[in-house]
């Protein structure tokens, strides 16, 4: 600890050390990339016109500085701010364990609560987005990522990192271990999606990712980052004339809610979505006219048309 105290002075020094620890190195590649993004946001945060968080001595970063940083991170959105605060807190905890600072100043920053999103795509909006994306080669993989998220009711992150080894073309099945809670799902691939994937494999089957950037970067076909996805989806929406509040992440919610409104049994939906309990499905159970009408129709069907009045 004494030797470390001599070498770790600034927040940037702490970052450099943390990235060599077993805790960081044991994280999945995707999680490491997310941590890197948050760490870079924190390091580049200005405490004054000329002093960044990265260049600041650890002992001089107090609660007030952390609150000031958090307010700046909020400009990127509540979710990004909270992620950056969480990762920064991990770093400060590391410094506490090394006895470099007495306590974690980020612990005293009150995070804003995110409101559950309720935005949903209509079928016409989904169709317009896909027609626009598939109409341009540069957006081809973006279209496929969004299409798969909607078709399979999966997270955008799992679709952008999907590998050809996840797809069984002979049995027309997607085998996926979800990144969030490691749930395993096995999903049928319908005819229209199967045709799209066959065409994609013909053109991009020589590398391991199903929907990489359509143009190589540094001699290889890289996957899209979360930021890239947002930028590209916004470009497609703009050309298609779609509302700005729609996001690619809303596709999974849209697909699951459509199954709920169609009266699909909750346990069957869970087999698709990967949720591990009926309670976790509650955010998708909407009190909509369509759901109510479906419920009442089913009740009447169960009575074989007999009237009770």
HELIX and SHEET records of a PDB file:
HELIX    1   1 UNK A    2  UNK A    7  1                                   6    
HELIX    2   2 UNK A   11  UNK A   18  1                                   8    
HELIX    3   3 UNK A   22  UNK A   25  1                                   4    
HELIX    4   4 UNK A   29  UNK A   43  1                                  15    
HELIX    5   5 UNK A   58  UNK A   60  5                                   3    
HELIX    6   6 UNK A   63  UNK A   73  1                                  11    
HELIX    7   7 UNK A   74  UNK A   76  5                                   3    
HELIX    8   8 UNK A   78  UNK A   97  1                                  20    
HELIX    9   9 UNK A  105  UNK A  108  5                                   4    
HELIX   10  10 UNK A  123  UNK A  134  1                                  12    
HELIX   11  11 UNK A  137  UNK A  139  5                                   3    
HELIX   12  12 UNK A  140  UNK A  152  1                                  13    
HELIX   13  13 UNK A  156  UNK A  160  1                                   5    
HELIX   14  14 UNK A  164  UNK A  166  5                                   3    
HELIX   15  15 UNK A  191  UNK A  204  1                                  14    
HELIX   16  16 UNK A  226  UNK A  240  1                                  15    
HELIX   17  17 UNK A  250  UNK A  261  1                                  12    
HELIX   18  18 UNK A  266  UNK A  273  1                                   8    
HELIX   19  19 UNK A  278  UNK A  284  5                                   7    
HELIX   20  20 UNK A  289  UNK A  302  1                                  14    
SHEET    1   A 2 UNK A  46  UNK A  48  0                                        
SHEET    2   A 2 UNK A  51  UNK A  52 -1                                        
SHEET    1   B 3 UNK A 167  UNK A 168  0                                        
SHEET    2   B 3 UNK A 173  UNK A 177 -1                                        
SHEET    3   B 3 UNK A 184  UNK A 188 -1                                        
END                                                                             
